[in-house]
Each structure stands twice: as C-alpha cells, then as structure tokens.
Amino acid sequence: MEFNEIDPFLRYFESVRRRTRSVAECVPEEHLEWRPAKDRFSPGDLIRHIAAAERWMWAENAQLRPSRYPGHGPELASGREAVLIYMDQTHAETMEILATLTSDQLHERCRTVGGIEMRVWKWLRLMVEHEIHHRGQLYELLGQLSVDVHPLYGLTEIEVKARSQSE
C-alpha cells in the first residue's frame, strides 16, 4: 500500500500506537525489567526499543539523515512511569517530524540503517510493522507472567469463537 500524503498515514500510525500504548500500560512495575532468558528483551526493553527506534532511526532516516539509535536500556528511562513518558515523548517528536513531510519527500529515497535505499513512504510502512511485531512480543511476555491484558480489538479469542457461527 503506497501513500502519497502524510496525514492519512499519521492517523493510521496513531491508531497503532494507541493499541501498543494500551498494552504497555499493563506492564506491572515489578515485571518491567523481567526477562525470560539472559539475552532477551524485558517488557521495559521492548517499550524503550519501540520508542527509541521510532524516533532515532525511522524519523532520522525519513529526514534523509543517518540513524542515531541509542539502544533500549534503562539508561533511557528507568521505572514504569518514566518508560511510558519516554515512549510518549519520542512519539510526539516523531509525529511532529513526520507531519512536515511533503508528498515529494515521501517519494525520495532514504538510506536505512542496514544500508538499503528505499522510498521514505516504504520505510515508514516498515516502522509500523516493526512496532506491531514488538507489541506481539510484549503480549507474549505478559502472558508468560500471567498479567491480564486488554484484548487487542475488544474481544478475546474465546469471545470471538462464541460469537461465530458454526456450519
């Protein structure tokens, strides 16, 4: 799906972020830095990573600048409230930057952190896929911790099955 104007994309991305933020709010303070194995992301790492990559990789590359991704560790934000504030602040900065992109700029080629050149609009589409991927990981970690989370679209799988018609 190609997009030629930034406003419809920003509205879509904002709806994706609302769902991600809703899951992030479910992370209890005591589990923020829990990790399932030594070299795996904690819930806090995932939230910081989504935030830092959005602002310092995707937004920078969309401006035809190199990535300045700072990592995902607690030095960026420590504690549940600080992590959520960091996520909100970096997102606001990103949205402000992206709102300035013109149709011509969306069709320019940027160089990704991996050294690949692609149209800015395609790069931004990958930003959304990246967030959704990590949101799924966050759901999985919270499931391992038996933390109740909101259903993504309002219904649980059990409710969907109960409301579905059988043949």
C-alpha positions in Angstrom: 0.0 0.0 0.0 1.6 3.2 -1.2 0.7 6.5 0.3 1.3 9.9 -1.2 0.2 12.2 1.7 1.4 12.0 5.2 -1.8 12.8 7.1 -3.6 9.5 6.4 -0.5 7.6 7.4 -0.2 9.6 10.6 -3.8 8.9 11.6 -3.2 5.2 10.9 0.0 5.2 12.9 -1.6 7.0 15.8 -4.2 4.2 16.0 -1.5 1.6 16.0 0.3 3.4 18.8 -2.8 3.7 20.9 -3.1 -0.1 20.9 0.6 -0.5 21.7 0.4 2.1 24.5 -2.6 0.2 25.9 -0.5 -3.0 26.2 2.5 -1.1 27.6 0.3 0.3 30.4 -0.5 -3.2 31.5 3.2 -3.9 32.5 3.4 -4.0 36.3 6.4 -2.1 37.8 7.7 -5.3 39.3 7.9 -7.0 35.9 9.3 -4.1 33.9 12.8 -5.4 33.7 12.0 -9.2 33.9 13.4 -11.2 31.0 12.6 -14.8 30.0 16.3 -15.5 29.4 19.7 -13.8 29.8 19.9 -12.2 26.4 16.2 -11.5 25.8 14.2 -8.3 25.9 12.4 -7.3 29.1 9.0 -5.6 28.7 10.8 -2.3 29.5 13.4 -3.1 26.8 10.6 -3.6 24.3 8.9 -0.4 25.1 12.1 1.6 25.1 13.2 -0.1 21.9 9.9 0.8 20.1 10.2 4.4 21.3 13.9 4.8 20.5 13.9 3.2 17.1 10.9 5.2 16.0 12.4 8.5 16.9 16.1 7.9 16.4 16.1 5.5 13.5 12.9 5.8 11.4 12.3 9.5 11.9 16.0 10.3 11.3 16.2 8.2 8.1 12.9 9.7 6.9 14.6 13.1 7.0 17.5 11.5 5.0 19.8 11.5 8.0 21.7 8.6 9.4 20.3 6.6 12.3 21.1 7.8 15.9 19.5 4.8 17.7 20.7 4.9 21.3 19.8 1.3 22.3 17.0 0.2 24.6 18.4 0.0 28.1 17.2 1.5 31.4 19.6 4.4 31.0 17.0 5.9 28.6 14.2 5.6 31.1 14.0 3.7 34.4 10.8 2.8 36.1 7.4 2.2 34.6 6.2 5.8 34.6 9.4 7.1 33.2 9.3 4.4 30.4 5.8 5.4 29.4 6.7 9.1 29.4 9.8 8.3 27.3 7.5 6.4 24.8 5.1 9.3 24.7 7.8 12.0 24.3 9.7 10.2 21.5 6.4 9.5 19.7 5.3 13.2 19.9 8.7 14.2 18.5 8.4 11.7 15.7 4.9 12.7 14.8 6.0 16.4 14.7 8.9 15.5 12.3 6.8 13.3 10.1 4.0 15.8 9.8 6.4 18.1 7.9 7.0 15.6 5.1 5.6 16.5 1.7 4.5 14.2 -1.0 7.8 14.7 -2.8 9.7 13.9 0.3 7.7 10.7 0.8 8.9 9.6 -2.6 12.6 10.4 -2.0 15.0 7.6 -1.3 16.4 7.3 2.2 19.3 5.0 3.3 18.2 2.7 6.1 20.5 1.8 9.0 21.0 -1.5 7.1 22.4 0.4 4.1 19.4 -0.3 1.9 17.9 2.6 -0.2 14.1 2.8 -0.3 11.4 5.3 -0.7 10.6 7.1 2.6 7.0 6.0 2.5 8.1 2.4 2.3 10.4 2.9 5.2 7.6 4.4 7.3 5.4 1.5 6.5 8.1 -0.8 7.9 8.2 1.3 11.1 4.5 0.3 11.7 5.3 -3.4 11.0 8.2 -3.1 13.5 6.0 -1.8 16.2 3.3 -4.4 15.7 6.0 -7.1 15.8 7.3 -5.9 19.1 3.8 -5.4 20.5 3.2 -9.1 19.9 6.3 -9.9 21.8 5.1 -7.7 24.7 1.8 -9.6 24.7 3.7 -12.9 24.9 6.0 -11.7 27.8 3.0 -10.5 29.7 1.2 -13.8 29.1 4.3 -15.7 30.5 3.9 -13.5 33.6 0.2 -14.2 33.8 -0.6 -10.5 33.6 -4.0 -9.6 32.4 -4.0 -7.5 29.2 -6.8 -5.8 27.2 -7.9 -7.7 24.1 -6.4 -6.0 21.1 -9.7 -5.3 19.3 -12.1 -5.6 22.2 -12.8 -9.4 22.2 -10.8 -12.3 23.4 -10.4 -15.4 21.2 -12.9 -17.2 23.4 -15.5 -14.5 22.8 -14.8 -14.5 19.0 -15.4 -18.2 18.9 -18.6 -18.0 21.0 -20.0 -15.3 18.7 -19.0 -17.0 15.5 -21.5 -19.2 13.6 -20.6 -22.8 13.1 -21.5 -24.6 9.8 
